[in-house]
């Protein structure tokens, strides 16, 4: 009886310890499962936060895009108006240049009396008289205005050339600015495309993380269930 009693005690002690080990395994598996679940919940929260931030950024970007479109429309309209103004000024300048050239070309064909009359009218002075030899009798104010006009003509011709060169340089600068703006628009579009791609990559990464966590959780659940069932079968047969 003593031996049988000792064997039962040893058996009971072994079974109780095996049960304890089994419970510890189950607790360990449960802890791992809870840890993975917590990590999956954290990934879900991060994904939700990223989605909110992405949506906010999309709204800001959409507003900026709308402002940019409006600004481009204003710039385009102003550009058309400026081009129309420039074209009108060029046309008026060409017409004035042609009329002036025609008037200048007619001067050598004028008879002395007609030349004297036009001279006085242009200078807003009395018509100079002509002596018997056909020479003009030029009063001092007319002579002064004629000299001033000759000085101004030379200066105006130089100013006109300088303005022409300045307009050419400004047109080139405007063209360069247009190219720079186009380049910035292209770069901005590229930034938007990059953001979209990066956002998709982040979403794919979060999806992958969640899928991996679910896979681990399922594996641990199956593994834990297998161990529990093994202990149950073992103890059932033993008892």
KABELNOR-V258386 format. One record per residue. N is the residue number from 1. RES is the residue in three letters. SS is DSSP state (2 for helix, 1 for strand, 0 for the rest). PHI is phi as a letter, one per 20 degrees, with the letter a starting at -180 (none if undefined). NEAR is the number of other C-alpha atoms within 10 Angstrom. Layout:
N/RES/SS/PHI/NEAR  N/RES/SS/PHI/NEAR
This chain:
1/UNK/0/none/6  2/UNK/2/f/7  3/UNK/2/f/8  4/UNK/2/f/9  5/UNK/2/f/10  6/UNK/2/f/11  7/UNK/2/f/12  8/UNK/2/f/12  9/UNK/2/f/12  10/UNK/2/f/12  11/UNK/2/f/13  12/UNK/2/f/12  13/UNK/2/f/12  14/UNK/2/f/12  15/UNK/2/f/15  16/UNK/2/f/12  17/UNK/2/f/12  18/UNK/2/f/14  19/UNK/2/f/16  20/UNK/2/f/12  21/UNK/2/f/13  22/UNK/2/f/18  23/UNK/2/f/15  24/UNK/2/f/12  25/UNK/2/f/15  26/UNK/2/f/18  27/UNK/2/f/13  28/UNK/2/f/13  29/UNK/2/f/19  30/UNK/2/f/16  31/UNK/2/f/12  32/UNK/2/f/16  33/UNK/2/f/21  34/UNK/2/f/13  35/UNK/2/f/13  36/UNK/2/f/19  37/UNK/2/f/17  38/UNK/2/f/13  39/UNK/2/f/15  40/UNK/2/f/20  41/UNK/2/f/14  42/UNK/2/f/13  43/UNK/2/f/17  44/UNK/2/f/16  45/UNK/2/f/12  46/UNK/2/f/13  47/UNK/2/f/18  48/UNK/2/f/12  49/UNK/2/f/12  50/UNK/2/f/16  51/UNK/2/f/14  52/UNK/2/f/12  53/UNK/2/f/12  54/UNK/2/f/15  55/UNK/2/f/12  56/UNK/2/f/12  57/UNK/2/f/12  58/UNK/2/f/15  59/UNK/2/f/12  60/UNK/2/f/12  61/UNK/2/f/13  62/UNK/2/f/12  63/UNK/2/f/12  64/UNK/2/f/12  65/UNK/2/f/14  66/UNK/2/f/12  67/UNK/2/f/12  68/UNK/2/f/13  69/UNK/2/f/12  70/UNK/2/f/12  71/UNK/2/f/12  72/UNK/2/f/12  73/UNK/2/f/12  74/UNK/2/f/12  75/UNK/2/f/12  76/UNK/2/f/12  77/UNK/2/f/12  78/UNK/2/f/12  79/UNK/2/f/12  80/UNK/2/f/12  81/UNK/2/f/12  82/UNK/2/f/12  83/UNK/2/f/12  84/UNK/2/f/12  85/UNK/2/f/12  86/UNK/2/f/12  87/UNK/2/f/12  88/UNK/2/f/12  89/UNK/2/f/12  90/UNK/2/f/12  91/UNK/2/f/12  92/UNK/2/f/12  93/UNK/2/f/12  94/UNK/2/f/12  95/UNK/2/f/12  96/UNK/2/f/12  97/UNK/2/f/12  98/UNK/2/f/12  99/UNK/2/f/12  100/UNK/2/f/12  101/UNK/2/f/11  102/UNK/2/f/11  103/UNK/2/f/11  104/UNK/2/f/11  105/UNK/2/f/11  106/UNK/2/e/11  107/UNK/2/g/13  108/UNK/0/f/10  109/UNK/0/e/10  110/UNK/0/f/12  111/UNK/0/f/10  112/UNK/2/g/15  113/UNK/2/f/15  114/UNK/2/f/13  115/UNK/2/f/18  116/UNK/2/f/19  117/UNK/2/f/16  118/UNK/2/f/16  119/UNK/2/g/18  120/UNK/2/f/16  121/UNK/2/f/12  122/UNK/2/f/11  123/UNK/2/e/16  124/UNK/0/l/12  125/UNK/0/c/14  126/UNK/0/g/15  127/UNK/0/f/22  128/UNK/0/f/19  129/UNK/1/e/16  130/UNK/1/c/14  131/UNK/0/f/9  132/UNK/0/f/7  133/UNK/0/e/6  134/UNK/0/n/10  135/UNK/0/e/11  136/UNK/1/f/16  137/UNK/1/e/12  138/UNK/0/e/16  139/UNK/0/f/13  140/UNK/2/g/9  141/UNK/2/g/13  142/UNK/2/f/18  143/UNK/2/f/12  144/UNK/2/f/12  145/UNK/2/f/15  146/UNK/2/f/15  147/UNK/2/f/12  148/UNK/2/g/11  149/UNK/2/f/13  150/UNK/2/f/11  151/UNK/2/f/11  152/UNK/2/f/12  153/UNK/2/g/12  154/UNK/2/f/11  155/UNK/2/f/12  156/UNK/2/f/12  157/UNK/2/f/11  158/UNK/2/f/12  159/UNK/2/f/12  160/UNK/2/f/12  161/UNK/2/f/12  162/UNK/2/f/12  163/UNK/2/f/12  164/UNK/2/f/12  165/UNK/2/f/12  166/UNK/2/f/12  167/UNK/2/f/12  168/UNK/2/f/12  169/UNK/2/f/12  170/UNK/2/f/12  171/UNK/2/f/12  172/UNK/2/f/12  173/UNK/2/f/12  174/UNK/2/f/12  175/UNK/2/f/12  176/UNK/2/f/12  177/UNK/2/f/12  178/UNK/2/f/12  179/UNK/2/f/12  180/UNK/2/f/12  181/UNK/2/f/12  182/UNK/2/f/12  183/UNK/2/f/12  184/UNK/2/f/12  185/UNK/2/f/13  186/UNK/2/f/12  187/UNK/2/f/12  188/UNK/2/f/13  189/UNK/2/f/13  190/UNK/2/f/12  191/UNK/2/f/12  192/UNK/2/f/14  193/UNK/2/f/12  194/UNK/2/f/12  195/UNK/2/f/14  196/UNK/2/f/14  197/UNK/2/f/12  198/UNK/2/f/12  199/UNK/2/f/15  200/UNK/2/f/12  201/UNK/2/f/12  202/UNK/2/f/14  203/UNK/2/f/15  204/UNK/2/f/12  205/UNK/2/f/13  206/UNK/2/f/18  207/UNK/2/f/15  208/UNK/2/f/12  209/UNK/2/f/16  210/UNK/2/f/21  211/UNK/2/f/13  212/UNK/2/f/14  213/UNK/2/f/20  214/UNK/2/f/16  215/UNK/2/f/12  216/UNK/2/f/16  217/UNK/2/f/21  218/UNK/2/f/13  219/UNK/2/f/13  220/UNK/2/f/17  221/UNK/2/f/17  222/UNK/2/f/12  223/UNK/2/f/14  224/UNK/2/f/20  225/UNK/2/f/14  226/UNK/2/f/12  227/UNK/2/f/17  228/UNK/2/g/17  229/UNK/2/f/12  230/UNK/2/f/13  231/UNK/2/f/17  232/UNK/2/f/14  233/UNK/2/f/12  234/UNK/2/f/11  235/UNK/2/f/13  236/UNK/2/f/9  237/UNK/2/f/8  238/UNK/2/f/9  239/UNK/0/f/7
